[in-house]
Amino acid sequence: MAGFLRFCDEKIGLNSLLNRISGTRKLPVIPDSMIAKTVVVGADIGMESLRQLDVTLRLPEMRKTLGSERPQVASDTTIARVIKEWDIGELEGIVRMLWRKARTMGVLGKELGGEERSVGVIDGTTLGGCLRSVMVEVGEAVACVGVEPIPKRGKELPSSMKLIRTVAREEGKGFVALLGGDGLYACETFWRTCRRAGVKGWVKTAEEGLSIIQDANGLFDARQLPLGVEYREGVDAQRGCRFRVWAVEEMPWSETNIKLKVARVEEEYFKGRRKGHTERFWVLSQDQGMKALPLRELAHGRWFIENNGFKTANEQANTKHVWSRDDHTARIFSLLQLIGVMLITAYRHWLETFKEKLKSLWDHGILSLKTLRMNLLSSLNPKGIQDTG
């Protein structure tokens, strides 16, 4: 744990970031930055409730590791009461700074056609029991770009568009090279919002009824492929499938002046639980220069936000748990948890670059976050942790 916190401070500058939080209390016994740090660390060691965090914080070794010389610790009720007064904008700013830091550390980016490119993915999910639109950047670590509340079901798209505009306004146009989502985002609003934000939008969809896809299929299914249609096929040993990809550019979106590149992908799986299954999907992209194979890889990047984002965050920090019934407090909790997840995944990547350090923690296969959590906990007070359940 001491090594992890040293990494967070020396490599990330966590303490200085948390010092930006300004509460309303006068002469507090426990600084707001320390309360924020305890919630972040709680996310990193997998605390499943505020009560569990309360008990763990009372361990002498935990207080020593966090750098608290005082005997007082923030109780679960104190944490909930204090963070309710914090400014959400300050926490969102810290999340954004961590995203920028992840870029400088070289843990973000996706290789497409031999070129490293910044790829963002946006999607709706549940954080702390509340609907949220979340944007992440694909990479070796979880890097959240921004979070926007979704007022009610059916309002994901306008919330996501607001998030894109906010990030573009605060970070500048072209904050990522490519930004994509699922079939919900196959609409004129998304394409125009991406264009104004200076990014190339892309969508992975299985909706064959779209007119642009029907037009493209007419070209792909021709007895002889027309000039301008690219075709590739091969075997993907890693995913255990054979694939075929067709791609054509300058396809019009409905009756607008928007032109997209369209790719059709068919994958036939020959091993694993999907053996014998054939999947068919389409990729729509505003980047006309992308070739067929990179478009297929881009489509698979759509699942990054689900598998490496939402599932990882929930498994690590129990982000779907209702930490507070108050929406403002729940948003603060979610942002602190996302900070914790961003830190722990960056730390794991850093450990993997030092083989000798990694061997002291785990010498068989990939170091999972679950194993890393176990190491962090056992470095505190094994007996105390066991006694707390």
Secondary structure by P-SEA (a helix, b strand, c coil): caaaaaaaacccaaaaaaaccccccccccccaaaaaaaaaaaaaaccccaaaaaaaaacaaaaaaacccccccccaaaaaaaaccccaaaaaaaaaaaaaaaaaaccbbbbcccbbbbbbbbbbbbcccbbbbbbbbbccccccccccccccccaaaaaaaaaaaaaaaaaccccccccccccccccaaaaaaaaaacbbbbbbbcccccaaaaaaaaaaacccccccbbbbbbbcccccccbbbbbbcccccccccbbbbbbbbbbbbcccccccbbbbbbbbcccccccaaaaaaaaaaccccccccaaaaaacccccccccccaaaaaaaaaaaaaaaaaaaaaaaaaaacaaaaaaccccccccaaaaaaaaaaaccaaaaaaac
